[in-house]
Amino acid sequence: MIERWTITDRDEWLFRRRANINGSEVAALFGINPYLTPFALYADKTGLADVSAPDNRLLTRGRILESAVPEALQILRPAWKVQKATDYLWSPDWRLGCTPDFYVHCPERGLGVLQAKTVAKPVFEEQWQDGPPQWIVLQTLQEQLLGEVTWGTIYPLVISTYDLEWEHLFEFERHAPAEKRMIAKAASFWADVEAGRQPRMDYDRDADVIKALFPRDNGAVIDLTGDNRLSFLLEERERLLSEIKTAAPAEKDVEAINAEIRAKLGDAATAMLPGWQITNRTQKRKATPETEFRVLRVKRTAGKQEMAA
């Protein structure tokens, strides 16, 4: 059973979305969402951390140009009627939800959904040459499923310095095998949530989520004496930091290691490990408004120069 709610309040819309895996999130279940990892999705849906992206100029650009989609589409498909979607759709059984961009009516094919995107020309040339990225395809397929329509389309407006391309249009039929996989993946995800089974962290991508999970220390000392993995990480971190001094591109590797160390410490302020001193203490910056953050510091107890992240 599919339910519909006309969007009248943003806070209410965000609240309803929290209970479901939405179209922009579903690709995380397959590990192919470029903006959301499986662990970040878990942290968000369980309330462990708020992983919603802050508003920015890129999102604002998309909202502004979205209003141009019906006019641009009339050039390609003059017989189509495009209507802005104003409802949130969800299945209480599957716990999948979506907010389509537009509905489109084709005289031959009937009602469909339209997923609008604004894409910079270099990104389009790099990522769209074989068609839309799979995470956008999954988003559109989910909107077809919950919208109970027979087809859908992805319509990117491609932006360059002096031009706007509106000729690219990708149309899809319903895809029953993909729908079954999405439903099964969602069921498995919510079962894991119920059982408290967390997905593995992706330390390359989940650094900000880990910081959000442990925003301040509790003053505790954690004994990690038997953690051989941590010993390896600290040695590797020290090696990479020495490479950075010679202009080697190791910053991302160091940040991934820092994220894993922070996850091991959790809320603790200090970790005990023979040969090392490790702290991740809360600090405050006097400003307006005052800010609070944690600083990871690692040094060998043998006396090598302290390094801070």
Secondary structure as the mmCIF struct_conf table of DSSP 4:
data_model
#
loop_
_struct_conf.conf_type_id
_struct_conf.id
_struct_conf.beg_label_comp_id
_struct_conf.beg_label_asym_id
_struct_conf.beg_label_seq_id
_struct_conf.end_label_comp_id
_struct_conf.end_label_asym_id
_struct_conf.end_label_seq_id
STRN STRN1 GLU A 3 THR A 6
HELX_RH_AL_P HELX_RH_AL_P1 ARG A 10 ARG A 18
TURN_TY1_P TURN_TY1_P1 ALA A 19 ALA A 19
BEND BEND1 ASN A 20 ASN A 20
STRN STRN2 ILE A 21 ASN A 22
TURN_TY1_P TURN_TY1_P2 GLY A 23 GLU A 25
HELX_RH_3T_P HELX_RH_3T_P1 VAL A 26 PHE A 30
TURN_TY1_P TURN_TY1_P3 GLY A 31 GLY A 31
TURN_TY1_P TURN_TY1_P4 PRO A 34 TYR A 35
HELX_RH_AL_P HELX_RH_AL_P2 PRO A 38 LYS A 45
TURN_TY1_P TURN_TY1_P5 THR A 46 GLY A 47
BEND BEND2 LEU A 48 LEU A 48
HELX_LH_PP_P HELX_LH_PP_P1 SER A 52 ASP A 55
HELX_RH_AL_P HELX_RH_AL_P3 ARG A 57 GLU A 66
TURN_TY1_P TURN_TY1_P6 SER A 67 ALA A 68
HELX_RH_AL_P HELX_RH_AL_P4 VAL A 69 LEU A 76
TURN_TY1_P TURN_TY1_P7 PRO A 78 ALA A 79
STRN STRN3 LYS A 81 LYS A 84
STRN STRN4 ASP A 87 SER A 91
TURN_TY1_P TURN_TY1_P8 PRO A 92 ARG A 95
STRN STRN5 LEU A 96 CYS A 98
BEND BEND3 ASP A 101 ASP A 101
STRN STRN6 PHE A 102 CYS A 106
TURN_TY1_P TURN_TY1_P9 PRO A 107 ARG A 109
STRN STRN7 GLY A 110 ALA A 120
HELX_RH_AL_P HELX_RH_AL_P5 LYS A 121 GLN A 127
BEND BEND4 TRP A 128 TRP A 128
TURN_TY1_P TURN_TY1_P10 GLN A 129 ASP A 130
BEND BEND5 GLY A 131 PRO A 132
HELX_RH_AL_P HELX_RH_AL_P6 GLN A 134 GLY A 147
TURN_TY1_P TURN_TY1_P11 GLU A 148 GLU A 148
BEND BEND6 THR A 150 THR A 150
STRN STRN8 TRP A 151 ILE A 159
BEND BEND7 THR A 161 TYR A 162
STRN STRN9 LEU A 164 GLU A 165
STRN STRN10 PHE A 170 GLU A 173
HELX_RH_AL_P HELX_RH_AL_P7 ALA A 176 ALA A 195
TURN_TY1_P TURN_TY1_P12 GLY A 196 GLY A 196
HELX_LH_PP_P HELX_LH_PP_P2 GLN A 198 MET A 201
TURN_TY1_P TURN_TY1_P13 TYR A 203 ARG A 205
HELX_RH_AL_P HELX_RH_AL_P8 ALA A 207 LEU A 213
BEND BEND8 PHE A 214 PHE A 214
BEND BEND9 ARG A 216 ARG A 216
BEND BEND10 GLY A 219 GLY A 219
STRN STRN11 VAL A 221 ASP A 223
TURN_TY1_P TURN_TY1_P14 THR A 225 GLY A 226
HELX_RH_AL_P HELX_RH_AL_P9 ASN A 228 ILE A 244
TURN_TY1_P TURN_TY1_P15 LYS A 245 ALA A 247
BEND BEND11 PRO A 249 PRO A 249
HELX_RH_AL_P HELX_RH_AL_P10 GLU A 251 LEU A 265
TURN_TY1_P TURN_TY1_P16 GLY A 266 ASP A 267
BEND BEND12 ALA A 269 ALA A 269
STRN STRN12 THR A 270 LEU A 273
TURN_TY1_P TURN_TY1_P17 PRO A 274 GLY A 275
STRN STRN13 TRP A 276 ARG A 285
BEND BEND13 ALA A 287 PRO A 289
STRN STRN14 THR A 291 ARG A 300
TURN_TY1_P TURN_TY1_P18 THR A 301 ALA A 302
HELX_LH_PP_P HELX_LH_PP_P3 LYS A 304 GLU A 306
STRN STRN15 MET A 307 ALA A 308
#
